[in-house]
């Protein structure tokens, strides 16, 4: 059984004499020793049972009202409870040994070896068939990782709290008087400057206001998500999020220092966790001593890469010292040995002439072109770090995309378990990318059969190539940037939004008194997202969450935003290829300008639906026709709203899930959990912990969906008679609704008060049901194992048939032959099947 919460890797055990597995639990043991020492009491051995450790904590909590525990020890219990949840099923044994005195410093936890799948017993001369097991379980998070991520979250939250404090003082009028030389005046001026910087920090705002015609825009990009050094790999597999955040900060500083040494003026516009934007003013380009600008930039990029590689290498080496063995250790070793492959690339593009007042498409083109050049630099010959954008480069890119698509269309790739997966799926216009395959490839979760590694490389190349249309962080549509339409539901033109931001920032940076009206406008601008007024800003989300005495967090995660956007890029580039050759570049420019607009509108509609569903529920609870918008933190394909517990009924949660067609998870911070000596700091930590646990709950939902997709795929390898019972039991779980347009979840995952996870769903006859999520996961994993065995039996029967023995089938194409039989409803003796077998000869 897979235990939750879980979202990270633990070290894989090594085989020990006697068939047992020894797990290195040094960190776990040290944490439990510290926790028990902090609580200051012992658990009676008779009360300790093998389990998750929740019973042990419950026993400790029984002492809360007695004189055994001091107030400090009592206050430590919530933190111990969180550690117990993170440690998982090994907690109880460790606690039992520690408290009974039977565990020494060098003790190890011994757990039985995992069950191994049996190979198919086929008598000679028929070969033995073993279908490799599918490791579908999520791995247990370690205390180290949880604590790192919570610390990083707290650091980010502190920045929000400073802005919240500044807003409160702005509303009270304390920030009006900033003149004078007193310490108080300087502090007030600093807070006003913070508010101004927050307004100016909106997405793309700096580019729209600072980039002028003739400037050179440089865009730096870190390795893509398909690379071993992509940000997801750093966060999830290598150094984890806290160290990855520190590495990003170090990288930003290195870029600033290296660019400062090139001898020409370079202004930093923005640096994010994946990319950065730097401006070289036209005057600097025109200066006589700047004739070799790109050579200087290339030199700076070489220095940047050398220093960033060394920084990342040191972090990975330090991390590796604490990882003794296992999959993560292998990943770290491989990453360290390939550190010279890490590349930050830079693309540059000159800003063209402004097309007219209120039209910012010249800036849009410069941003998109510098991004394209940076992406092309990744595959440029000779290992250069920079690439200047030129329209002459694009035809070669488009030709390679067409070549790759023709090569892959109609192909199937085998994974390491013998499953065949089509790269493209037929549609009315020809074919489209297989989203299931794209999803796994993007997450580096597709493990190919050895003979198909080259094909996987082509698939990865194709995904990277069509990403030439990726607009990056583009919160506005092309029409809005061109001044042809107002921004979303705001009713404002982009030029009006920019002018308003400039005026308010200038007012805050001055010493002028701020009127009541402007204070209200400033507050609205900081507490809402400028590109979507149906969403609160992260600052407002944090403010409301910290103020709620009992906060419920509902996280919504839209399915397949990344794969769906790649599919849109694929179809757009197919249309470009079908255009008249003379119009090819013009069509590509249009496709590039509007790329991502459909997803921008989809995400806006998603957030608006969350808003509307919340307001309906608010009116039900409060009878208030003027319902507010929810406190929402939205980013990419996710949104989290925080509500009072009275709002979070099961019906409301399922309504959110139904209306948005997204995954929905819930967890709660209760009043009792917050009653500590320093309530403010406790709320901050538990706020971050709640957000962290929402990620863990989402992982449960993803695991269930992944199992269902895999089972439905594998059922194609069985006849209806053999697979029918399994399919019926899968359908009875009612996890997902399958339609011609795809699938969507029909359940929500809810964290209960005791830290376990429940699966919430609607039953036609029973109404709303709440079921143990781990039990459902166990059940669907059992279906997968049963299905694997059924496929083995079918493989054996197929091999034993006299008509098949002569085909020399190997373990891969046995399953392929099964699928051919079942999808075409044929018999083994059918002539078409015999002809098909001849194509599978070794």
C-alpha positions in Angstrom: 0.0 0.0 0.0 1.2 3.5 -0.8 1.0 5.7 2.3 0.4 9.4 2.1 1.3 12.2 2.4 4.1 11.7 -0.1 5.6 13.7 -2.9 9.4 13.1 -2.7 11.8 10.3 -2.9 13.4 8.2 -0.2 16.6 6.3 -0.6 16.0 2.8 -2.2 17.0 0.0 0.2 19.9 -2.3 -0.5 19.6 -6.1 -0.5 20.9 -7.6 2.8 21.8 -11.2 3.7 18.8 -13.3 4.6 16.5 -11.6 2.0 15.7 -8.6 4.3 16.1 -5.0 3.4 17.9 -2.5 5.6 16.7 1.0 5.5 18.9 3.9 6.5 16.7 5.7 9.1 19.3 7.9 10.7 17.5 11.1 9.9 14.2 9.6 10.9 15.5 8.3 14.1 17.2 11.6 15.0 14.0 13.5 14.3 12.0 11.1 16.5 14.5 11.3 19.3 14.4 15.1 19.2 10.6 15.1 19.0 10.2 12.7 22.0 12.8 14.7 23.9 10.9 17.9 23.2 7.6 16.4 24.3 9.3 15.1 27.5 7.3 11.9 28.1 7.5 8.3 27.1 5.1 5.9 25.5 4.3 2.7 27.3 5.4 -0.2 25.2 2.1 -2.0 25.6 0.4 0.9 23.9 2.6 0.9 20.9 1.4 -0.9 17.8 2.8 -1.2 14.3 1.1 1.5 12.2 1.5 5.0 11.1 2.4 6.4 14.5 -0.8 8.3 14.9 -1.8 6.1 17.9 1.5 7.0 19.6 0.8 10.7 19.2 -2.7 10.2 20.5 -1.3 8.5 23.6 1.0 11.5 24.1 -1.9 13.9 23.7 -3.8 12.1 26.4 -1.3 13.6 28.8 -2.0 17.1 27.7 -4.4 17.9 30.5 -2.2 16.3 33.2 0.8 17.7 35.1 3.1 15.4 33.2 3.5 17.9 30.4 4.7 21.4 30.6 3.1 24.1 28.5 6.2 24.1 26.2 5.9 20.3 25.7 2.1 20.6 25.1 2.8 23.3 22.4 5.2 21.0 20.7 2.6 18.3 20.0 1.2 19.9 16.7 4.7 19.9 15.3 5.3 16.3 16.4 2.0 15.4 14.7 3.2 16.9 11.5 6.5 15.0 11.7 4.8 11.7 12.4 2.7 12.2 9.3 5.7 12.9 7.2 7.7 9.9 8.5 5.0 7.4 7.7 4.6 3.8 8.6 8.0 3.2 10.1 7.4 5.6 13.0 5.7 3.2 15.4 8.5 0.7 15.3 11.2 3.4 15.8 9.2 4.9 18.7 8.6 1.5 20.3 12.3 0.7 20.2 13.4 4.1 21.5 11.0 4.3 24.4 11.5 0.6 25.4 15.2 1.0 25.4 15.8 -1.8 22.8 17.0 0.6 20.1 20.6 1.8 20.0 22.2 4.6 18.1 23.3 2.1 15.4 20.0 0.3 15.1 18.4 0.0 11.7 14.8 -0.7 10.8 14.3 -4.0 9.1 11.4 -4.4 6.8 10.4 -7.4 4.7 11.5 -7.5 1.0 8.9 -6.4 -1.5 6.9 -9.0 -3.3 8.3 -9.9 -6.7 6.2 -10.6 -9.7 6.5 -14.2 -10.9 7.7 -15.0 -14.4 5.4 -16.9 -16.7 6.2 -20.6 -16.4 6.3 -21.7 -20.0 7.8 -25.2 -20.8 10.6 -25.4 -23.4 11.0 -24.6 -26.2 8.7 -21.6 -25.5 10.7 -18.7 -24.0 10.0 -17.4 -20.5 8.1 -14.1 -20.6 8.4 -11.6 -17.8 6.5 -8.4 -18.0 8.5 -5.9 -15.8 6.6 -4.5 -12.8 5.2 -1.0 -13.0 6.5 1.0 -10.0 3.4 3.2 -9.7 3.6 4.0 -6.0 4.5 7.5 -4.8 7.6 7.7 -2.6 7.6 8.9 1.0 8.6 12.4 1.7 11.5 12.9 4.0 11.6 15.2 7.0 14.6 17.0 5.5 12.7 17.9 2.3 9.6 19.0 4.1 11.5 21.2 6.4 13.5 22.7 3.6 10.4 23.6 1.6 8.6 25.0 4.6 11.6 27.3 5.4 11.6 28.5 1.8 7.9 29.1 1.9 8.2 31.1 5.2 10.9 33.3 3.6 8.6 34.1 0.7 5.7 34.7 3.1 7.7 37.2 5.1 8.1 39.3 2.0 4.3 39.3 1.6 3.8 40.2 5.2 6.0 43.3 4.8 3.7 44.5 1.9 0.6 43.6 4.0 2.1 45.8 6.8 2.8 48.6 4.4 -0.8 48.4 3.1 -2.2 48.6 6.6 -0.2 51.7 7.4 -1.2 53.2 4.1 -4.9 52.7 4.9 -4.5 54.2 8.3 -2.8 57.3 6.9 0.6 56.6 8.7 2.5 56.7 5.4 1.2 60.2 4.3 4.0 62.1 6.1 7.5 61.0 4.8 9.4 64.2 4.9 12.1 64.9 7.4 15.3 63.2 8.6 13.9 61.1 11.4 14.1 57.3 11.5 10.3 57.1 11.4 10.2 59.1 8.2 12.8 56.9 6.6 10.9 53.8 7.5 7.7 55.2 6.1 9.4 56.2 2.9 10.8 52.7 2.6 7.4 51.2 3.0 6.0 53.5 0.3 8.9 52.4 -2.0 8.0 48.8 -1.3 4.4 49.4 -2.4 5.7 51.2 -5.6 8.0 48.3 -6.4 5.1 45.9 -6.0 3.0 47.8 -8.5 5.9 47.9 -10.9 6.6 44.2 -10.5 3.6 43.1 -12.5 4.2 40.6 -15.3 5.6 42.3 -18.5 5.1 45.8 -17.0 8.8 46.6 -17.0 9.2 45.4 -20.6 6.3 47.5 -21.8 7.6 50.7 -20.1 11.4 50.4 -20.3 12.0 48.9 -23.7 12.3 51.5 -26.4 12.8 51.3 -30.2 16.3 50.4 -31.1 17.2 48.8 -27.7 18.6 45.3 -27.7 16.6 42.8 -25.6 18.5 39.8 -24.3 16.7 36.8 -22.9 18.5 34.1 -20.9 17.0 30.7 -20.4 18.0 27.8 -18.1 17.8 24.2 -19.4 14.4 23.0 -20.5 12.1 20.7 -18.5 13.3 17.7 -20.7 16.9 18.3 -19.5 18.4 16.5 -16.5 19.0 20.0 -15.1 15.5 21.4 -15.7 13.9 23.2 -12.8 11.5 20.3 -12.1 14.5 17.9 -11.8 16.3 20.2 -9.5 13.2 20.6 -7.3 12.0 17.0 -7.3 15.1 14.9 -7.7 18.4 16.6 -7.1 18.8 19.4 -4.6 15.1 20.0 -3.7 13.2 23.2 -3.7 14.9 25.1 -0.9 18.4 24.6 -2.3 17.1 25.2 -5.8 15.7 28.5 -4.7 19.1 29.4 -3.2 20.7 28.3 -6.4 18.4 30.6 -8.4 19.3 33.6 -6.1 23.0 32.8 -6.7 22.4 32.6 -10.5 20.8 36.0 -10.5 23.7 37.5 -8.7 26.2 35.9 -11.0 24.4 37.2 -14.1 24.4 40.8 -12.6 28.1 40.6 -11.8 29.1 39.1 -15.1 27.1 41.5 -17.2 28.5 44.4 -15.2 32.0 43.5 -16.4 31.4 43.6 -20.2 32.1 47.3 -20.4 28.7 48.4 -21.8 25.5 49.4 -20.2 23.2 46.5 -19.5 20.0 47.0 -17.5 18.3 44.1 -15.7 14.6 44.2 -16.4 13.6 41.0 -14.7 15.0 37.6 -13.6 12.7 34.7 -12.9 13.3 31.1 -11.8 13.7 30.0 -15.5 14.5 33.1 -17.5 15.9 36.6 -17.4 15.5 39.8 -19.5 18.2 42.4 -19.9 18.2 45.6 -21.9 21.1 47.2 -23.7 20.0 50.8 -24.6 20.2 52.0 -28.1 22.7 54.7 -27.1 25.0 52.1 -25.7 24.8 50.1 -28.9 25.6 53.1 -30.9 28.7 54.0 -28.8 32.0 53.6 -30.6 33.4 51.3 -27.9 30.5 48.9 -28.2 31.2 47.6 -31.7 31.7 44.0 -30.5 28.6 43.8 -28.3 27.7 40.2 -29.0 31.3 39.1 -28.5 31.3 40.7 -25.1 27.9 39.1 -24.3 29.2 35.7 -25.4 32.2 36.1 -23.1 29.9 37.1 -20.2 27.7 34.1 -20.9 30.7 31.8 -20.8 31.7 33.2 -17.4 28.1 32.9 -16.2 27.8 29.2 -17.2 31.2 28.4 -15.6 30.2 30.0 -12.3 26.6 28.7 -12.2 27.8 25.2 -13.0 30.2 25.4 -10.1 27.5 26.7 -7.7 25.1 23.9 -8.7 27.9 21.2 -8.6 28.8 22.2 -5.0 25.1 22.0 -3.9 24.7 18.6 -5.5 28.0 17.3 -4.0 26.9 18.5 -0.6 23.5 16.9 -1.0 25.1 13.7 -2.2 27.0 13.3 1.1 23.7 12.8 2.9 22.3 10.3 0.3 23.9 6.9 0.8 22.3 4.9 -2.0 19.3 4.6 -4.2 17.7 6.2 -7.2 18.3 9.7 -6.0 22.0 9.0 -5.4 22.3 7.7 -9.0 20.6 10.8 -10.3 23.0 13.0 -8.3 26.1 11.1 -9.5 25.0 11.3 -13.1 24.2 15.0 -12.8 27.6 15.8 -11.2 29.4 13.8 -13.9 27.5 15.7 -16.6 27.7 19.2 -15.1 29.5 20.5 -18.2 26.3 19.8 -20.2 24.4 22.4 -18.2 23.9 25.5 -20.4 22.2 28.8 -19.9 21.6 30.3 -23.3 21.0 33.9 -24.4 18.9 35.1 -27.3 18.8 38.7 -28.4 16.5 40.8 -30.6 16.3 44.5 -31.5 13.1 46.3 -30.5 11.4 47.6 -33.6 9.6 50.9 -34.2 6.5 51.5 -32.2 3.4 51.0 -34.4 1.3 53.6 -32.7 -0.1 54.9 -29.4 -1.4 52.1 -27.2 0.0 49.4 -29.4 2.9 47.4 -27.8 3.3 44.7 -30.4 6.9 45.9 -31.1 7.7 45.0 -27.5 5.8 41.7 -27.9 7.8 40.8 -31.0 11.1 41.6 -29.3 10.3 39.5 -26.3 9.1 36.5 -28.4 12.0 36.8 -30.8 14.6 36.9 -28.0 13.0 33.8 -26.5 13.1 32.0 -29.8 16.8 32.9 -30.3 17.6 31.6 -26.8 15.8 28.4 -27.5 17.6 28.0 -30.8 21.0 28.6 -29.1 20.3 25.3 -27.1 20.7 23.3 -30.3 23.2 25.6 -32.1 26.4 23.9 -33.4 29.7 24.6 -31.7 28.4 25.0 -28.2 27.8 28.7 -28.4 25.9 30.3 -25.5 24.3 33.2 -27.5 22.1 33.6 -30.6 20.9 36.8 -32.3 17.5 36.5 -33.7 17.1 36.7 -37.5 14.1 35.7 -39.6 16.5 33.7 -41.8 16.9 31.2 -39.0 13.2 30.3 -38.9 12.8 28.3 -42.2 15.5 25.8 -41.0 13.6 25.3 -37.7 10.3 24.8 -39.5 11.9 22.4 -41.9 13.2 20.3 -39.0 9.8 20.3 -37.3 8.1 19.1 -40.5 10.8 16.4 -40.9 10.4 15.2 -37.4 6.6 15.1 -37.6 6.7 13.0 -40.8 9.2 10.7 -39.2 7.1 10.2 -36.0 3.5 10.3 -37.4 2.2 6.7 -37.5 4.9 5.4 -35.2 4.5 3.7 -31.9 7.1 3.6 -29.1 7.5 0.7 -26.7 8.0 1.4 -23.0 10.2 -0.8 -20.8 7.1 -2.9 -19.8 6.2 -3.9 -23.4 3.4 -1.4 -23.9 3.1 0.2 -27.3 2.2 3.9 -27.3 1.3 5.8 -30.5 3.1 9.2 -30.9 0.2 10.7 -32.8 -3.5 9.9 -32.7 -5.7 10.3 -35.9 -8.2 13.2 -35.9 -10.4 14.8 -38.5 -7.6 17.0 -39.8 -5.0 14.2 -39.9 -3.3 13.5 -36.5 -2.6 15.1 -33.2 -0.1 14.5 -30.4 -0.9 11.8 -27.9 -1.3 13.7 -24.7 -0.7 10.7 -22.5 2.7 10.2 -24.1 3.5 13.9 -24.0 2.6 14.1 -20.3 5.0 11.3 -19.4 7.8 12.5 -21.7 7.6 16.1 -20.2 7.8 14.7 -16.7 10.7 12.4 -17.7 8.4 9.5 -16.6 8.5 7.5 -19.9 11.0 4.7 -19.7 11.5 3.3 -23.2 12.5 -0.2 -24.2 16.2 -0.2 -25.1 15.4 -0.5 -28.8 13.3 2.7 -28.7 15.7 5.1 -26.9 16.5 6.8 -30.2 12.8 7.3 -31.0 12.3 8.8 -27.5 15.1 11.2 -28.4 13.3 12.2 -31.5 10.0 12.7 -29.6 11.9 14.9 -27.1 13.5 16.8 -29.9 10.1 17.4 -31.5 8.5 18.6 -28.3 11.4 21.0 -27.8 11.2 22.2 -31.4 7.5 23.0 -31.4 8.1 24.9 -28.2 9.5 27.6 -30.4 5.9 29.0 -30.1 5.9 29.1 -26.3 5.2 32.7 -25.3 6.5 32.1 -21.7 4.9 34.4 -19.1 2.3 36.2 -21.3 -0.7 37.3 -19.2 -2.2 39.3 -22.0 -3.5 38.2 -25.4 -2.1 39.6 -28.7 -5.2 41.7 -29.2 -4.9 43.3 -25.8 -1.2 44.0 -26.4 -2.1 45.6 -29.8 -4.7 47.8 -28.2 -7.5 46.2 -30.1 -9.4 44.9 -27.0 -9.6 45.6 -23.3 -7.8 43.3 -20.8 -10.1 40.5 -19.9 -13.0 41.6 -17.7 -11.2 44.8 -16.5 -12.7 47.1 -19.1 -9.3 48.8 -19.3 -7.0 49.0 -22.2 -3.4 47.9 -21.6 -2.2 51.5 -22.1 -4.6 52.7 -19.4 -3.4 50.0 -17.0 0.2 51.0 -17.6 -0.5 54.7 -17.2 -2.4 54.0 -13.9 0.5 51.9 -12.6 3.0 54.6 -13.5 1.0 57.4 -11.8 0.5 55.4 -8.6 4.2 54.3 -8.4 5.4 57.9 -9.0 3.0 59.1 -6.3 4.3 56.6 -3.8 7.9 57.4 -4.5 7.3 61.1 -4.0 6.8 62.9 -0.7 3.3 64.1 -1.6 0.3 63.3 0.5 -1.9 60.5 -0.8 -5.6 61.2 -0.9 -8.2 58.8 0.4 -9.3 58.0 -3.2 -5.7 57.1 -4.3 -5.2 55.0 -1.2 -8.2 53.0 -2.2 -7.0 52.6 -5.8 -3.5 51.6 -4.6 -5.0 49.0 -2.3 -7.2 47.6 -5.1 -4.2 47.4 -7.5 -2.0 45.6 -5.1 -4.7 43.2 -3.8 -5.9 42.3 -7.3 -4.1 40.9 -10.4 -3.8 43.7 -13.0 -4.5 41.3 -15.9 -7.5 39.5 -14.3 -9.6 41.4 -11.7 -11.5 38.2 -10.8 -8.3 37.0 -9.0 -6.8 38.4 -5.8 -3.0 38.9 -5.7 -0.8 36.5 -3.7 -0.4 39.3 -1.1 -4.1 39.5 -0.5 -4.4 35.7 -0.4 -1.7 35.6 2.3 -3.4 38.4 4.2 -6.8 36.8 4.4 -5.4 33.3 5.1 -3.4 34.5 8.1 -6.4 36.5 9.4 -8.8 33.6 9.4 -9.2 31.8 12.7 -10.1 28.6 11.0 -8.9 28.5 7.4 -9.8 25.9 4.8 -7.6 25.6 1.7 -9.1 24.4 -1.6 -6.6 23.8 -4.3 -7.8 23.3 -7.9 -5.5 21.9 -10.5 -6.5 21.9 -14.2 -5.6 18.7 -16.1 -2.9 18.7 -18.8 -2.4 22.4 -19.4 1.2 21.9 -20.6 0.4 18.9 -22.9 -2.7 20.6 -24.3 -0.7 23.8 -25.1 1.9 21.7 -26.9 -0.8 20.1 -28.9 -2.0 23.5 -29.9 1.5 24.5 -31.0 1.7 21.3 -33.0 -1.6 22.0 -34.8 -0.6 25.7 -35.4 2.7 24.6 -37.0 0.8 22.0 -39.2 -1.3 25.0 -40.5 1.9 27.0 -41.1 3.3 24.1 -43.2 0.1 23.9 -45.2 0.3 27.6 -46.1 1.5 28.8 -49.5 5.3 28.8 -49.4 5.4 32.6 -50.1 3.1 33.2 -47.1 5.0 30.8 -44.8 6.9 33.3 -42.7 3.8 35.6 -42.4 1.7 32.7 -41.2 4.5 31.7 -38.7 4.6 35.3 -37.4 0.8 35.3 -36.8 1.0 31.8 -35.1 3.8 33.1 -32.9 1.9 36.3 -31.9 -1.3 34.4 -30.9 0.4 31.3 -29.4 -0.8 30.8 -25.9 -3.8 33.1 -26.3 -6.3 30.2 -26.2 -4.8 28.9 -23.0 -4.7 32.4 -21.5 -8.5 32.7 -22.1 -9.0 29.1 -20.8 -7.3 29.9 -17.6 -9.2 33.2 -17.2 -12.5 31.3 -17.7 -11.4 28.7 -15.1 -10.7 31.4 -12.5 -13.9 33.1 -13.3 -15.8 29.8 -12.8 -14.1 29.4 -9.4 -15.2 32.9 -8.5 -18.8 32.4 -9.6 -19.1 29.0 -7.8 -17.7 30.6 -4.6 -20.1 33.5 -4.7 -23.1 31.2 -5.1 -22.0 29.3 -2.0 -21.3 32.5 -0.2 -24.8 33.8 -0.8 -26.2 30.4 0.4 -24.3 30.7 3.7 -24.5 34.5 4.3 -27.6 35.5 2.4 -25.5 38.4 0.9 -26.2 39.4 -2.7 -22.9 41.3 -2.8 -20.6 38.3 -2.4 -16.9 39.2 -2.5 -14.4 37.4 -4.8 -12.5 34.6 -3.0 -9.0 35.0 -1.7 -7.2 33.2 -4.5 -3.6 32.5 -5.3 -3.4 31.6 -9.0 -0.4 30.6 -11.0 -0.3 28.6 -14.2 -2.6 25.7 -14.1 -3.4 25.9 -10.4 -5.5 28.1 -8.1 -5.9 27.9 -4.3 -8.7 29.6 -2.5 -8.9 30.0 1.2 -12.3 30.1 2.8 -13.9 29.8 6.2 -14.8 26.3 7.3 -18.5 27.1 7.2 -18.2 27.5 3.4 -16.4 24.2 2.7 -19.2 21.8 2.6 -18.8 18.5 0.6 -21.4 19.8 -1.9 -19.4 23.0 -2.5 -16.2 21.1 -3.0 -17.8 18.7 -5.5 -19.5 21.7 -7.2 -16.1 23.3 -7.7 -14.8 20.1 -9.1 -17.8 19.6 -11.4 -17.9 23.2 -12.7 -14.2 23.6 -13.3 -13.4 20.0 -14.4 -10.3 20.2 -12.3 -8.7 18.3 -9.5 -9.8 19.6 -6.1 -8.2 19.0 -2.8 -9.0 20.3 0.7 -7.1 20.8 3.9 -7.8 22.8 7.1 -6.0 24.8 9.7 -7.9 24.7 12.9 -8.1 27.0 15.9 -6.7 24.5 18.3 -3.6 23.9 16.2 -2.8 27.6 16.3 -2.9 28.1 20.1 0.8 28.5 20.8 2.8 31.1 22.7 3.6 32.9 19.4 0.3 32.6 17.5 1.4 34.8 14.6 4.5 32.8 13.8 2.4 29.5 14.3 -0.1 30.8 11.8 2.6 31.6 9.2 4.1 28.1 9.5 0.8 26.3 9.4 -0.3 28.4 6.4 2.8 27.1 4.5 2.2 23.6 5.8 -1.4 23.7 4.5 -0.2 24.7 1.0 2.4 22.0 1.1 -0.1 19.4 2.1 -2.4 20.5 -0.7 0.4 19.5 -3.1 0.5 16.1 -1.4 -3.2 15.6 -1.7 -3.0 16.5 -5.4 -0.4 13.8 -5.8 -2.9 11.3 -4.5 -5.4 12.5 -7.2 -2.7 12.3 -9.9 -1.7 8.7 -8.8 -5.3 7.5 -9.0 -5.8 9.1 -12.4 -2.5 7.6 -13.6 -3.5 4.1 -12.5 -6.8 4.4 -14.3 -5.3 5.6 -17.5 -2.7 2.8 -17.4 -5.3 0.1 -16.7 -7.6 1.3 -19.5 -4.5 1.3 -21.8 -3.6 -2.2 -20.7 -7.1 -3.6 -21.1 -6.5 -3.3 -24.9 -4.1 -6.3 -24.5 -7.0 -8.5 -23.3 -10.0 -9.9 -24.9 -13.4 -8.5 -23.6 -14.0 -11.8 -21.9 -10.8 -11.7 -19.9 -10.7 -7.9 -19.3 -14.4 -7.3 -18.8 -14.5 -8.1 -15.1 -11.5 -5.8 -14.4 -13.1 -3.0 -16.5 -16.4 -3.3 -14.6 -14.6 -3.0 -11.2 -12.6 -0.1 -12.4 -15.8 1.6 -13.6 -17.4 1.0 -10.2 -14.7 3.1 -8.6 -16.1 6.1 -10.5 -12.8 8.0 -10.4 -13.0 9.6 -13.9 -15.6 10.4 -16.5 -14.4 9.4 -20.0 -15.8 11.2 -23.0 -14.9 11.7 -26.6 -13.1 14.9 -25.7 -11.0 13.2 -23.0 -11.4 12.5 -19.3 -11.9 14.4 -16.2 -11.9 13.5 -12.5 -15.2 13.1 -10.7 -13.8 13.1 -7.1 -12.0 15.4 -4.7 -9.3 14.5 -2.1 -9.9 15.8 1.4 -7.5 15.9 4.4 -9.3 15.0 7.6 -8.6 16.3 11.1 -6.4 13.4 11.9 -4.2 13.9 8.9 -5.5 11.1 6.7 -6.9 11.6 3.3 -10.4 10.8 2.2 -11.8 10.5 -1.3 -15.0 12.5 -1.8 -17.4 11.7 -4.6 -21.1 11.6 -5.5 -23.0 8.4 -5.7 -26.2 8.2 -7.8 -28.1 6.4 -5.0 -26.1 7.1 -1.8 -25.5 10.8 -2.4 -22.1 12.2 -1.3 -19.6 9.5 -0.2 -16.4 9.8 1.8 -13.9 6.9 1.4 -10.4 6.2 2.5 -8.1 7.4 -0.3 -5.4 4.9 0.5 -7.9 2.1 0.4 -9.1 3.2 -3.0 -5.5 3.5 -4.1 -4.9 0.0 -2.8 -7.9 -1.3 -4.7 -6.8 0.2 -8.0 -3.3 -1.0 -7.5 -4.7 -4.5 -7.0 -6.6 -4.2 -10.3 -3.3 -3.3 -12.0 -1.6 -6.4 -10.5 -4.5 -8.6 -11.5 -4.4 -7.2 -15.0 -0.6 -7.8 -15.2 -1.2 -11.5 -14.3 -4.0 -11.8 -16.9 -1.8 -10.4 -19.6 1.0 -12.9 -18.7 -1.5 -15.7 -19.0 -2.6 -14.4 -22.4 1.0 -14.1 -23.5 1.7 -17.7 -22.5 -1.4 -18.9 -24.4 -0.5 -17.0 -27.5 3.1 -18.5 -27.4 1.8 -22.0 -26.9 -0.3 -21.8 -30.0 1.3 -23.8 -32.9 0.7 -21.0 -35.3 2.7 -18.6 -33.2 5.7 -20.7 -32.2 7.3 -20.1 -35.6 7.2 -16.3 -35.4 10.1 -15.9 -32.9 8.2 -13.3 -30.9 10.1 -11.6 -28.1 8.6 -10.3 -24.9 7.9 -6.9 -26.5 5.9 -7.9 -29.5 3.9 -10.6 -27.7 1.9 -7.8 -26.1 1.8 -6.0 -29.4 0.3 -9.1 -31.1 -2.2 -9.4 -28.3 -3.4 -5.9 -28.9 -3.6 -6.5 -32.6 -5.8 -9.5 -32.0 -8.1 -7.8 -29.5 -8.5 -4.4 -31.3 -9.2 -6.1 -34.6 -11.4 -8.9 -33.1 -9.5 -11.6 -34.8 -8.7 -15.3 -34.1 -5.1 -16.5 -33.8 -5.6 -18.5 -37.0 -6.9 -15.6 -39.0 -4.8 -15.0 -42.2 -4.5 -11.3 -41.4 -3.1 -12.1 -38.0 -0.6 -14.5 -39.5 0.5 -11.8 -41.9 0.9 -9.4 -39.0 3.1 -11.8 -37.2 5.4 -12.0 -40.1 6.1 -8.3 -39.7 7.2 -8.9 -36.1 9.9 -11.5 -36.8 13.2 -10.8 -35.1 
